[in-house]
Amino acid sequence: MIIANLKALISAKGESMIGLWGASDSGKTHLINACAHFARQQGMRFQLYDGMELAQCDADDFEDLANCQVLAVDNLDALCGIQKWEERFYQIINSCSNEGLYLIFTLSQNPSQLDCRLADFQSRLSWGLLLQLQMAEEKEIGDIIRRRAGMLGIELSREAIAYLLVHYSRRLSKQIEILGVLDRASLSAQKKITVPLIKQTLVDFRS
């Protein structure tokens, strides 16, 4: 249901704004990256940002969104408490209703629990479809790893995924980190990711 709603937004057939909130390792970042992948396939003008990186920048320098159809911001709550950024996204959310912009964002908690300076910005975060994500179960983590691998152009067998889940942390963020390490090792060795390659590459990896 969540993926269907996200695809509908990107295809301009659903909500104009979707917020995903949940604890760490609930799959928020994976979903927003999957949205970027799907949007590229659909030929949409899609921009993806990380709120933690934006918080280090000046809101006045935020680039023009005139050519953007879908804006996605992971960790949007990192901007809470920074008045200029709250004002900027207050304007952006209004644009979702008035100018045909579509917005996807993630938060670590429900908007009502955020420590925002601007009450109007905080209330705007609940305007669209707000979806809570639960911690991913083992099967879901395996599916997410497989889909993320596919987005990276990596062929990952069921045996390889099962080995990773048995021998390394099942935290989703850690598994995504491991996948990045394996991707680089696979490219360097010009080999597919197999259980022997995993063992060789991750011999000193601390999970």
Helices and strands as residue ranges (DSSP letters): H 2-10, E 17-21, H 28-42, E 46-50, H 51-54, G 59-61, E 70-74, G 76-79, H 83-98, E 102-107, G 111-113, H 119-124, E 129-132, H 138-151, H 158-167, H 172-189, H 195-201
